[in-house]
Amino acid sequence: MTKILYAKDYVDKKMGRLIEKVKKLKSKPILSTIRVGDDYGSIAYEKGIKKTADKLGVDVDSNEFKEDVMEDEVIERIKKLNDDEKVGGIIIFRPLPENFDEEKISLAIDPKKDVDCMHPINRARVFSGDVSGFTPLAPKAAYELLKFYGYELRGKDTVIINHSNVVGKPLMMYLLRDLATVTICHVGTVDLKKHTRSAEIIFTAMGRAETLDASYFNEDAIVIDIGTSKNSEGKYRGDLDEKSVKGKIKAYSPVPGGIGSITNLLLIENVINFYE
């Protein structure tokens, strides 16, 4: 029987701990968000963050700019938020306008308030193998959900289907820290099934809805689905064809109800930790 790794129990447990932590703080935590333009994905993401923050007793300070804003004006706002001792975290929604220098924007954030891990200093720390500070949220969520269900990584053959700086590479650092054997697959991988069928734990973040059916895995496979995209019916689903794999693999995390439920919680946790 295939086990479904729902995030609800993890979320409920962590949320309870964070609520108690906030109650003990001397001041109410504040997350400042910066959004340029009206990108639908950014607006939806911000809405989700506000919902989670409200449950935890954290304020969200929204800083919205029109699409034609000057880059320097946004940087000045970032610097102002850096200097505001009441603000415990800053997140900048992407995509930014094409004429913006994203690296310049990233460098403007105080590394101590960089809760989304955009600053080069924080990214370099992650890629050197130190995942104790700020890290990209999706890989951390994937790692924490796997550990929550008691699965060990030491000595396990693992596959990550993604090699980006925000998912694949930082996730690799989490797995290597636990002494897993890691294979990274990407668009240049010739025979994906060859790698996934021999792996014990597979993390996928392709962004291709319901692509991976049972033929990609062995019966003992554990699949953590980080991907999110629209399927043929226009519904948001993960990379995994859940109907195909039920009863044919050991376990998987669902979409929705899996990794996406955790990321906002980890973001707000980063903000709360600033005040301790």
N, C-alpha and C positions, 0 to 999 in steps of 0.2 A: 504493500500500500504506500502510495506517495504522500509524504508529509508536506503540507503547505506552510511556509514560514511567514505567517502574518506578522506585521509589525505592531499590532495593537497592544499586546501585552508589554512589549518593550517600551512603547510610547507612554503608556499609562504609568508604568513604574518610574521612568525617568522624569515624567512631568510632575509626579508627586514629590520627588526629591527636589526638583528645581523650585517648585512653589514654596516649599519649606525654607529653601536657601534664600529666596527673595525676601521672605518675611523677616529674616534675621539681619538683612542689610540696613544700613543707616539711611540710605537714600534710594529712591526708585530708579532702577536701571533705565537707560535711554539708548535706543538704537537709532542712528540717523541714516536715512536712505537718500540716495541721490539718483534721480531718473531724468534723462534727457529725452524729450519727445514722448510719444504715446504708443510705444511698441506694445502689442497685445500681450505677448509673453511676459514682459516686464511688469505690466500692470497686474496680471494674474498672480505672478510670483509675489509682488508686494502685498497683494490682498491676502495671500496665504500666510505671509510673515506676520502681518498685523493680527490675523486671527489667532495664531499661535502665541504671539507676544501678549495679547490681551488675556489669554487663559493663564499665563504665567505671571501677570502683574508687571509687565515691562511696557514702557511707553515707546512709541515709534514716532520719530520726528521726520516727517516727509519733506524732502527738498526737491521740488519739481521745476524743470526748466523747459522752455520751448525748444524745438528742434534746431532753430537758427541761433541759439545762444553761443556766445564766444567761449572758446575753450578756457581762456584765462579767468573768466567769471566763475566757471565751475571749479577751477583750481583754487581760487580765492575762497570759495565756500568750503572746500575741503579743509583748507588751512584753518579756517575759523572753527570748524568742528574739531579739528585736532587740538586746538587750544582750549576748547570748552571742557572743563574738568567734569561736568555733569554727564557728558556723552561717553558711553562705554564701548561703542562700536560704530563703524561706518561701513556701509555696503553700497557699491555703485553698480547699478543695473546695466547689463549689456544686452544688446549691442549699443555702442556709442555711435554718434554720427561719423561718417566716413572721413571727415576732415579732422577728426580728433586723433591725437597721438595717445593711444591707450597706455603705452609704457610710461609716458609723462604723467598721465592721470594716476597710474598705479604708484609711481614714485612719490606722488604728493600725499598719499595716505600715511599717517603715523603707523608704523608697523605694529605698535601695541594695540591699535584699534582696528586693525585689518582683519575683521572677523570672517571675510570671504577668501582670504589668502591670495590677494592680488599683488602685494608688494614683492619685488624681486628678492628681498632679504628673506621673507617668509617662504617663498617658493624654493629658494636655494637651500634653506634649512631642510625642507621636506626631501628634496632630491639628493641631499647628502645622507639621507636615512633617518633623520630626526623627525618623527611624527608626534612628538610630545606637545607641540605648540599648535598654531593655526595650520590647518590642512584643508584642501578642497573637501567640500561636505559630502558629496556622493560616495567617494571611496571610503571615507570614514564611516558613513552610514552602513555601507555594505559589510565592512569589517565588523562593526559592532553588532549587527543583526546576526551574523554568522556565529559570533562568540556568545551572544545571548542564548542561542539554542544549543550551546555546549559543544559545538564542533571544533575540533583541534586542527591546527594548520601544520604543526611541526611534522616534517617528513612527507607531507602530502604533495601529490602532483597536481598543480593548479594551472588553469589557463585563464588569461584575461583577453577578451576580445575588444580591444581598444588600446591605442597607444598615445592618447592625448595627454597634455600637461595637466588637465583638470580631472581626469579619471584614471586612465591606464597606468601612467607613470607613478603617481602618488600611491595608487592602490598596490602596485608592485612593492613599494617600500614597506607598507604594512605587512604584506605577506612574507617578505624576506626577513623582516624583524622577528617573525615567528618561525623562521627556518623552514618555510615551505619551498618547494621547487617550483619556479615560476616560468611559464612560457607566455610570451606576448604575441597575440595574433592581430592582424590588421589587414588593410586592403591589399597588401602585397603578399599575404599568405596564400600559397598555392592550393593546399589541401586542408581546409579548415576542419573537416570531419576527422581527419587523421589525428589531429591534436585533441579535439574535444572528446572523441570516443575513448581515448586512453587516459583522460584526466579524471581525478576524483572530485575536484571542485572547480566549477566554471563560473566566471564572472563575465557577463556580457553587457556591453553598452554601445551597440551598433546604431541604435535609432532606426531600426527596420522592423516594423511591427510584425509579430507572429511569424518570423522567418525560421527560427530554429525548432524543428520538429523532433520527434523521438529518434530519428535516424542519426542525429548528431551526438547521442550520448549512450553510455553504458548504463546498466540497470542500477549501479551503485552511485550514480552521479548526483551531486548536489549543485543546483544552479541558482546563482544570485543574479537576478535580472535588474539591471540599472537603466536599461533603455526605456525611452518613452517616445512614442510617435503614433500617428493616426493609422488605423487599419483601413481596409477597403470599405468599411461601414462608417468611417469617420469618427470612430471611437479611439480614445487614447489607450494603447496597450504596450506591453513590453516586447522585447525581441523574441521571447519564448512563445511557442504555440502551446498554450497550457492544456488545451483539450487533447492534443497529440501525446503529450508526455505523461499525463495522469495514469498511474499504474505501471509506468515503464521506467521511471527513474526514482531515486531515493527521496529527493526533496527539492523544492524550489520556492523562491520568493515571488509572490504575485504582483501584477501591475493592473489596476491600482491595489493599494493595501500593503505595499511592501516598502522599498527603499524611499520612495517619494514622501512617505508619511513621517520619515525620520529627519530629513535634511533641515527643515525649518527649525525643528527642535534643537538640533545641534548648533545652528546659527545663533539662536537666542541664548543657548548655554554659554557660547563664547562671550556674549555681551555680559551676562551675569557674572562670569568669572573675573571680569575686569574690576569689579567692585570689592573683591575679597582681599 
